[in-house]
Amino acid sequence: MPALNGSLRLALDFLAFTGLWPAAVAASLVAACALALGAGPSGDRLLTAMALAVGGTLVVYNVDRLRD
């Protein structure tokens, strides 16, 4: 496997270790559940729930990274 250059490695490390992927999955699961329950694709309550899911996931993953 060829060596990665510095900027590509930094970008991959950022995506892999910041918790953005799990946070995006949490937001999409909240949106999917809202749609499945008939809440509709828009609305302040849905955006608030998605923001809460993203924020909570980022806090949990970043606090876990501090322990390592």
C-alpha positions as CSV (number, residue, x, y, z in Angstrom):
1,M,0.0,0.0,0.0
2,P,1.5,3.4,-0.9
3,A,2.1,6.0,1.7
4,L,-0.4,8.7,2.1
5,N,0.6,12.3,1.8
6,G,0.2,14.6,4.8
7,S,-3.0,16.4,3.9
8,L,-4.9,13.3,2.9
9,R,-3.8,11.6,6.1
10,L,-5.0,14.6,8.2
11,A,-8.4,14.5,6.4
12,L,-8.8,10.8,6.9
13,D,-7.8,11.1,10.6
14,F,-10.3,14.0,11.1
15,L,-13.1,12.0,9.6
16,A,-12.2,8.8,11.4
17,F,-11.6,10.1,14.9
18,T,-13.9,13.1,15.4
19,G,-17.1,11.2,15.7
20,L,-18.7,12.9,12.7
21,W,-19.7,9.6,11.1
22,P,-21.7,8.4,14.2
23,A,-23.2,11.8,14.6
24,A,-24.4,11.9,11.0
25,V,-25.8,8.4,11.5
26,A,-27.6,9.5,14.6
27,A,-29.2,12.5,12.8
28,S,-30.3,10.3,9.9
29,L,-31.8,7.7,12.2
30,V,-33.8,10.4,14.0
31,A,-35.0,11.7,10.6
32,A,-35.9,8.2,9.4
33,C,-37.8,7.5,12.6
34,A,-39.7,10.8,12.3
35,L,-40.6,10.0,8.7
36,A,-41.7,6.5,9.6
37,L,-43.9,7.8,12.4
38,G,-45.5,10.4,10.0
39,A,-43.9,13.5,11.4
40,G,-43.1,14.9,8.0
41,P,-39.7,15.9,6.5
42,S,-39.6,19.4,7.9
43,G,-40.3,21.3,11.0
44,D,-38.5,22.9,13.9
45,R,-39.1,19.9,16.2
46,L,-37.4,17.5,13.8
47,L,-34.4,19.8,13.3
48,T,-34.2,20.2,17.1
49,A,-34.2,16.5,17.6
50,M,-31.6,16.0,14.9
51,A,-29.4,18.7,16.4
52,L,-29.8,17.1,19.9
53,A,-28.8,13.7,18.4
54,V,-25.7,15.1,16.7
55,G,-24.6,17.1,19.7
56,G,-25.1,14.3,22.1
57,T,-23.2,11.9,19.9
58,L,-20.3,14.3,19.4
59,V,-20.1,14.9,23.2
60,V,-20.0,11.2,24.0
61,Y,-17.4,10.4,21.3
62,N,-15.2,13.4,22.2
63,V,-15.3,12.7,25.9
64,D,-14.3,9.1,25.2
65,R,-11.4,10.3,23.1
66,L,-10.2,12.4,26.0
67,R,-10.0,9.3,28.2
68,D,-7.7,7.5,25.7
